[in-house]
Amino acid sequence: MVINLTLPPIGWTHITCCDKNTRGKKTKMWRKRDCGQKMGFYCSHIEMVLVKENKTWEEAMEHCRSDQRELVSMDSESALDATLGISRAAQTTRVWTGLRYLADTWLWVGGGMMNYQAWGTEGMPHCPAPLRRCGALSPEEGRWESWDCAEKLNFVCKKCCFGFTDRDG
């Protein structure tokens, strides 16, 4: 895959185009390119939906999956901000997320890595009580919490849309 990027560095009086080769031995190397050259590109878009129905964590996950979505995961501060934006309209004080404590670790049920964390002041619970092994987001505090999986909350579902366009596209 090749990623196109136009960079006008500080002090340059013209625009230079470059791409990043992600194939072969010399991956992740930036190369100067002709700006008129047609190249393929990859893009993604995330759609989020706040569901204002009160469901347990399991019911919320099933609801999202029945619509070919997943409970929301937040792998960056911008993802947290986007989720907070939509969840402020919730009818419950917390909303379910895709966080779950399984096999002695917190993970995103959609399969994403937990590179970013937004736990409350107590930090990540390392051995939560058996009933508090589901992750909820407090829109008011902007933080994740270990919550009782049987409690009925509103929830946020997400769907990722990916696309790749080749050179002729």
N, C-alpha and C positions, 0 to 999 in steps of 0.2 A: 504494500500500500504506500502511496506517496501523499504527503500532506502539503498542500500549497499554502503559502503564507506570504503576504506582502508586508515588508518592514521598511518604513522610512526612518532610519537611524538619525539620532540627533545630529544636526549639523550638515546632513546630506541635502543637496539641492535637487536630487532626483530620487525616484523610487526604484529600489532594487527588489527583485523577486527571488525567492529561494524556495526550496522544497527540502523535505526531510525523508531520506531513504530509510524504509523500515524493512527492506529485504536484503538478503545477502550478508556477506561477512562484515562490511562496514555499515552497520545499522546505526541509526540515530545521528547521522552526520548531515549537517546542513550544507547544501550546495547552491551556488548561484545559478539562476535560470533566466531564460528569456521571458519577459513578462507577457509576451504575445502568445507563448506556447500554451496550447490547450492541454490540461492535465486532469486526471480524475480527482475526486475529493470524497471525503467521508463526513457525514454529519449525523447528529443525533438530536432528538427532541424528547422531552419528558412531559407527559400529560399527567396532571394530578387531579383527583376528584375527592372532595370531602363528602363522605356519606353520613348524613344526619339520621342514622338509625342506631339504636343502642344494641350492641352485640358483644358477646364475649370475644376474647382474642381469637379463638379457634373459628367462631362463626364469622368474624370479620375477615379472617384469612380466606375462608371458603367463599364468602361473598365476592371478594376481590378476584379470586381465581376463576369464579364462574363467569366473570366478565373479561377474562384473559388479562388480568392485572395482578399486581402483587401489593401487599401492604407496603407502605412507603419506607424506603431506606434513605438515610442521610449520610453521605460520604464526604461532605464538605460543609463549610459554613454557609456557602450560597445555597446548598440544598436544604439546610436547616432553615434559612431565611425564607425560602420559597414555601416550605412546609408550614412554617409559622404563619405566613401570610394567608394561606388558605384555611388553616385550622382555627384562626381567631373567630370564625363564624360558627364554630361548633356549639352544640347545645349542651355539651358536657364540659367539665373543667379540665379534662384530659382527653387525648385522642390516642387510639392504638397506632403503633408503628410496627414495622416488620422485625423489631428486635425480640429475640427469644434466648433464654438461657437453657442450653442443651449440652450434655456431655462436658460439664464443668467449664463452659465458656459462653460468652455472649456472642451471638452472630445474627446476621441479617438473613431471614428465611428465603429471600430472593437470590441468595448466593453471593452478594457483594461482600467485599472485604471491609473490616471495621478500621479504616485508616484514620478516621476523624471521630472524636468523641465529644459529647455535649451533656455529660452527666451533671447532676446537681452538685451542691457543695460537699456532699458526702463522697463523691466520686463513684467509680464503677463498683457495684456490689459484687464481691468476689464469691460469695456463697449465699445467695438470697434465700429467704424462707421459701419452702416448697410452693406456696400459693402466689408468691411474688416473682415469678420467673418470666414475665412478659414485659415488654418495653412500651411505656406510654410517654407521650410528649405533653408537657404542660405549656399551652400557648401563652399563659400569663407570665411564667418564669422563663420560658424559652429553653428549657432543659428536659433531658430524658429522665425517666424514673422507672425503677423496678416496681411493677404493679401487679395486683391480684388478677390472674388470667380469667377468672370467672366473673369479674365485674363487667357490667355492660356499659360500653362507651361508644361514642362516635369514632370514626376512623378515616384514614386517608389512604386511598389506593393510587397506585401509579402505573403507568404504562410507558415503556421506552420504545421509541420508534427510531430505527437506524436505517441509514441508506448509504449506498456507495454509487457514485456515478463514474463511469469510465471516461476516457479521453474524448469520445465522440458524443457523450451524453450531454 
